[in-house]
Amino acid sequence: MGNHKRAGFTIIETMLFLGVSGLLIVLLISGTGASINTQRYQDAAQSLKSLLQQQYADVNSVVNSRDDNWSCGDSATPSVSSTIKDNRGQSSCILIGKYVRLENEKISIYNVVAAKKASNSEDTDIKLLKSNYTLNISKDNVEQSVMEWGTRIAFPRPQTADSRKIGILIVRSPDSGQIYTFTNSDSSVPSDGNVGPASLASMLVSGTSVPGQGSRVICVDSGGMFASNDRAVVLLEYASTSGAVELQSNTILKENGRNQQC
């Protein structure tokens, strides 16, 4: 009788097969996780861009959502009262815009109202806003949310500060109907409870300064995801429409001549 060899794998071959298979599975899972995190990061940056763009649409097409127990005096301080109230559309205040407050991952959006206090003649809308109107926020129906997937706003490099705050004021002139955007940042941004006439008036500065109408690069930090922090929501100078809000990568920022990188 001849010798017969049994077909099969040796222990070493089996161990090698299992090791290689395990490594491939680990690499596959790791690559899939990184891809998902990258997509989440890009979605979060896009969502912030869309949110800011929506504010221009809301300012351009004002919706008065208040109920009938709301009143607003000459100080542009909206209040809720069961005895003193203004019928809808008959308040001494007018809805003129939105105030967006960004702090790290937190987002607060307020309606901005204005009460006429004088009738001075000025040569620009911005001067008219400052001299003839008192601006304030309505603390009714405040929209509060957080950025998606653990992201947050951040400074462009080489700034190393861990915390960032930005205030964005978008208003429609009661006199001309033109929309204007003003921003301030960090120490100039009051807490949510302290936004008021003084802080809003300080933002009404013409020109490309800050506070004022200058462009802003708002970096989106991934919050520790396996993704590069290379996305920025850019608010162009003299912004007046949703088209002035762009999503740009570091490559595009550089191509556009910006020294700031995320």
HELIX and SHEET records of a PDB file:
HELIX    1   1 ILE A   11  ASN A   60  1                                  50    
HELIX    2   2 ASP A  125  ASN A  132  1                                   8    
HELIX    3   3 GLU A  148  GLY A  150  5                                   3    
HELIX    4   4 ASP A  186  SER A  188  5                                   3    
HELIX    5   5 ASP A  192  ASN A  194  5                                   3    
HELIX    6   6 PRO A  197  ALA A  201  1                                   5    
HELIX    7   7 SER A  242  ALA A  244  5                                   3    
HELIX    8   8 ASN A  250  GLU A  255  1                                   6    
SHEET    1   A 2 TRP A  70  CYS A  72  0                                        
SHEET    2   A 2 PRO A  78  VAL A  80 -1                                        
SHEET    1   B 5 TYR A 133  VAL A 146  0                                        
SHEET    2   B 5 LYS A 106  LYS A 116 -1                                        
SHEET    3   B 5 CYS A  93  GLU A 103 -1                                        
SHEET    4   B 5 LYS A 165  ARG A 172 -1                                        
SHEET    5   B 5 ILE A 179  SER A 185 -1                                        
SHEET    1   C 4 ARG A 152  ALA A 154  0                                        
SHEET    2   C 4 ARG A 216  ASP A 221 -1                                        
SHEET    3   C 4 ARG A 231  LEU A 235 -1                                        
SHEET    4   C 4 VAL A 245  SER A 249 -1                                        
END                                                                             
